[in-house]
Amino acid sequence: MVSKFPWIGEADLLLVNSRISEQLEKDEEYTTQANKLRNCSQFWNTFMCDCGFHRFAKRCYYKICPKCGKIRAMDLFNKYIGVLKTKRIARSIYDKGLRFLTLTIKNQKSQSEAREKLYSAFKKLRNREYWGERVKGGVAGFHVKRGKDGLWNAHLHIILDSSYLDMKSTKRTKKDSLLVQEWKHCTGGDGIIDIIRVRTHEGALNYILNYVSSCAFELSDEDKILFFKETFKKRLFFSFGKKSEGIYGLKFLKKRRTCPDCGCLYQYIIPLTEEWELAQIYFEKNKPPPKDLNDYSNIIERGFN
């Protein structure tokens, strides 16, 4: 997946996260999260497998972290792209297949109000007969930013698997199309819709995830703190639709790290960074790691003698 944001060095990452964490820890409810954000990638976990030891940086995986935000987006890309590519792309407005839809509401005073109202309206839309007859399902990403009026502008970017969706207003009556009427009914009259073609599966999914991951990066430091609190443990990217179609209702599987050398799963986690050097000294290439973690603990107590 290609991000529209430049690569971020560890020094810049430390500076950004430190500045944000100082503001976040002023709220006693988020002191733990502030420390985790500040220490992102500063410590290591050591994993043991059949062929040796491997180290990985301990990351916070928070949305407001520049590097972890992109890692989250890459994980989502890898999760969905395989199934998404099994669906055909609509080559015309009347063709069945994947198309790109953007749903917007009027700007709101707060982030939470904007997200809740948008999600609620989208849920109502999915329960409408017009939608159910034409849409099989899809994936959606939430994006929010400050509008020119200082209010919060929220919208959903969606990849739909559907038949023809009537969007254009009629020339004779100059009334809204059926789809626009449905969306305005769900939003109370303040909804806006846009539909464009999907050219490639990778490009469409990458487009949505770039918007999702860019939410925090486009905000000021104060708004980043607000964004973190409002979206903490909230889903900004999700699938919906008929489970029988295959792509929808996927559950995020817990990561299981696989060794690139021997292909086996990592067996143990050593949280202490200083043990890495000791392990490398004691376990040479002709000495594989112990099969039991207790054996390794006994070796540590003896001081690797």
C-alpha positions in Angstrom: 0.0 0.0 0.0 1.3 3.4 -0.9 0.7 6.2 1.5 0.3 9.8 0.5 2.3 10.8 3.6 6.1 10.9 3.5 8.2 8.5 5.4 8.6 9.5 9.1 12.0 9.1 10.8 12.3 7.8 14.3 13.6 11.2 15.6 10.6 13.0 14.1 8.2 10.3 15.4 9.7 10.8 18.9 9.3 14.5 18.8 5.7 14.4 17.5 4.6 11.8 20.0 6.3 13.5 22.9 4.6 16.8 22.2 1.2 15.1 21.9 1.7 12.9 25.0 2.5 15.9 27.2 -0.9 17.4 26.4 -2.7 14.0 26.7 -1.4 13.2 30.1 -2.9 16.3 31.6 -6.1 14.3 31.6 -5.6 11.7 34.4 -7.9 9.3 32.5 -5.4 9.0 29.7 -2.0 8.9 31.5 -1.4 5.3 30.6 -2.1 6.0 26.9 0.1 9.1 27.0 3.1 7.0 28.3 2.5 4.3 25.7 2.4 7.0 22.9 5.6 8.6 24.2 7.5 5.3 24.4 6.4 4.1 21.0 9.2 2.2 19.2 11.7 3.1 22.1 11.7 -0.4 23.5 11.9 -3.9 22.1 10.3 -7.3 22.4 12.5 -10.3 21.8 10.9 -13.4 20.2 12.3 -16.9 20.2 11.6 -19.5 17.5 13.3 -22.7 16.4 16.0 -20.9 14.4 17.0 -18.2 16.8 16.0 -14.8 18.3 14.3 -11.8 16.6 13.6 -8.3 17.9 10.6 -6.1 17.1 10.0 -2.5 18.3 7.1 -2.1 20.8 4.6 0.2 19.2 1.5 1.9 20.5 -0.7 1.3 17.4 -2.7 4.5 18.2 -4.4 6.4 15.4 -2.6 9.7 16.2 0.8 8.1 16.0 2.2 9.0 12.5 4.0 5.6 12.0 1.5 3.4 13.8 -1.4 5.0 11.9 0.1 3.9 8.6 0.8 0.4 10.0 -2.8 0.1 11.0 -3.8 1.1 7.5 -1.4 -1.4 5.9 -2.8 -4.2 8.1 -6.4 -3.3 7.0 -5.2 -3.3 3.4 -3.7 -6.7 3.6 -6.8 -8.0 5.4 -9.4 -6.9 2.8 -7.6 -6.7 -0.6 -7.6 -10.5 -1.2 -11.4 -10.8 -0.8 -12.1 -7.5 -2.5 -10.3 -8.6 -5.6 -12.7 -11.4 -6.1 -15.5 -8.8 -6.8 -15.8 -7.4 -10.3 -15.6 -3.7 -10.9 -18.6 -1.9 -12.5 -17.4 -0.5 -15.9 -20.4 1.8 -16.4 -23.1 3.5 -14.2 -25.6 0.7 -15.2 -23.2 -2.2 -14.7 -23.2 -4.4 -11.6 -20.1 -4.4 -9.4 -17.8 -2.2 -7.3 -18.3 1.6 -7.3 -17.1 4.4 -5.0 -19.6 6.3 -2.9 -19.1 9.3 -0.5 -21.7 10.2 2.1 -21.6 13.6 3.8 -23.7 15.5 6.4 -23.7 19.1 7.4 -20.8 20.3 9.6 -21.3 19.6 13.3 -20.1 21.3 16.5 -18.2 18.3 17.8 -16.4 15.3 16.5 -18.5 12.8 18.5 -21.7 14.5 17.3 -20.6 14.3 13.7 -19.5 10.7 13.9 -22.6 9.5 15.8 -25.0 11.3 13.4 -23.2 10.0 10.3 -23.0 6.4 11.5 -26.7 6.5 12.6 -27.8 7.9 9.3 -25.8 5.3 7.4 -27.4 2.5 9.5 -30.8 3.8 8.6 -29.9 3.9 4.9 -28.8 0.3 5.0 -32.2 -0.6 6.4 -34.1 1.1 3.6 -35.8 -1.0 0.9 -34.1 0.9 -2.0 -30.7 0.1 -0.5 -31.4 -3.5 0.3 -32.6 -4.3 -3.2 -29.5 -2.9 -4.9 -26.5 -3.2 -2.5 -24.8 -6.5 -1.5 -22.3 -4.9 0.8 -18.9 -3.2 1.0 -16.3 -1.5 3.2 -16.4 2.0 4.6 -13.9 4.4 6.1 -14.6 7.4 8.4 -12.9 10.8 7.7 -13.3 14.0 9.7 -11.6 17.4 9.4 -12.1 21.0 10.4 -14.3 23.0 8.0 -13.7 26.6 7.0 -16.5 27.5 9.4 -14.6 25.9 12.3 -17.1 23.1 12.6 -16.4 19.4 12.0 -16.9 18.0 8.5 -17.4 14.3 8.6 -18.0 11.9 5.7 -17.9 8.2 4.9 -15.9 6.9 1.9 -17.4 3.6 0.8 -16.6 0.9 -1.8 -19.9 -0.6 -2.7 -20.8 -3.9 -4.4 -24.1 -3.0 -6.0 -26.3 -2.6 -9.1 -27.2 0.7 -10.7 -27.8 3.5 -8.1 -29.9 6.4 -9.3 -28.1 9.6 -8.3 -28.7 12.2 -10.9 -31.7 14.6 -10.4 -34.4 14.4 -13.1 -34.2 17.2 -15.7 -37.9 17.7 -16.0 -39.0 17.9 -12.4 -35.5 18.9 -11.1 -36.1 16.7 -8.1 -33.5 14.8 -6.2 -32.8 11.2 -7.4 -34.1 8.3 -5.4 -30.8 7.6 -3.7 -30.4 11.3 -2.7 -33.9 11.3 -1.4 -33.2 8.2 0.7 -30.0 9.7 2.1 -31.7 13.0 2.9 -34.5 11.1 4.6 -32.0 9.4 6.9 -30.1 12.6 7.7 -33.0 14.8 8.2 -32.5 16.7 4.9 -28.8 17.7 5.2 -27.1 14.8 3.3 -24.8 15.0 0.3 -23.8 12.1 -2.0 -21.2 11.6 -4.6 -20.5 8.5 -6.8 -17.5 7.8 -8.9 -16.0 4.9 -10.8 -13.6 2.4 -9.2 -10.6 1.9 -11.5 -8.6 -0.7 -9.6 -9.2 -2.7 -6.4 -5.9 -1.6 -4.9 -6.4 2.0 -5.8 -9.9 2.2 -4.3 -9.0 0.5 -1.0 -5.8 2.5 -0.7 -7.7 5.7 -1.3 -10.1 5.0 1.6 -7.4 3.9 4.0 -5.3 7.0 3.2 -8.3 9.1 4.3 -8.8 7.1 7.4 -5.1 7.3 8.4 -4.8 11.0 7.6 -7.6 12.0 10.0 -5.2 12.8 12.9 -2.3 14.0 10.7 -4.2 16.9 9.2 -5.3 18.3 12.7 -3.6 20.7 15.1 -2.1 19.3 18.3 -5.2 20.4 20.3 -7.5 18.7 17.8 -5.4 15.6 17.8 -5.9 15.2 21.5 -9.7 15.6 21.0 -9.6 13.2 18.1 -7.8 10.6 20.2 -10.3 10.8 23.0 -13.3 10.8 20.7 -12.1 7.8 18.6 -10.3 5.7 21.3 -11.4 2.1 20.8 -13.8 3.3 18.0 -13.9 1.8 14.6 -13.1 4.1 11.7 -13.0 1.4 9.1 -15.6 -1.4 8.8 -17.3 -3.8 6.5 -21.1 -4.3 6.1 -23.7 -6.2 4.1 -24.7 -9.8 3.4 -22.3 -12.3 5.0 -23.2 -14.8 2.3 -21.4 -12.7 -0.2 -18.0 -13.4 1.4 -16.4 -10.0 1.9 -18.6 -8.6 4.6 -18.6 -9.2 8.4 -14.9 -10.2 8.4 -13.4 -10.3 11.9 -9.9 -9.0 12.6 -7.7 -12.0 13.4 -5.2 -11.7 16.1 -1.7 -11.3 14.7 0.5 -14.3 14.8 4.1 -13.5 13.9 5.8 -16.0 11.7 9.6 -16.3 11.4 10.8 -15.3 7.9 13.7 -17.8 8.2 12.2 -21.1 9.4 8.4 -20.3 8.9 7.4 -21.3 12.4 5.4 -19.2 14.9 7.3 -17.3 17.5 7.1 -19.3 20.7 8.1 -16.9 23.5 8.3 -13.2 24.2 11.2 -11.8 26.2 10.1 -8.3 27.3 13.5 -7.2 28.7 15.6 -5.3 26.1 19.0 -6.1 27.7 18.4 -9.8 27.4 18.8 -9.5 23.6 22.6 -9.1 23.9 22.9 -11.8 26.5 20.9 -14.2 24.4 23.0 -13.5 21.3 26.2 -14.2 23.3 25.0 -17.4 24.8 23.1 -19.0 22.0 25.5 -19.3 19.0 24.4 -20.7 15.7 25.1 -24.3 16.8 23.1 -23.8 20.0 19.3 -23.5 19.2 17.0 -21.8 21.7 15.6 -23.9 24.5 12.2 -25.6 23.8 10.9 -24.7 27.2 10.7 -21.1 28.6 11.6 -22.4 32.1 14.9 -23.6 30.7 15.7 -20.1 29.4 14.7 -18.6 32.8 17.1 -20.9 34.6 19.9 -19.9 32.2 19.2 -16.2 32.9 19.4 -16.8 36.7 22.8 -18.4 36.2 24.0 -15.3 34.3 24.5 -17.2 31.0 27.5 -19.0 32.5 
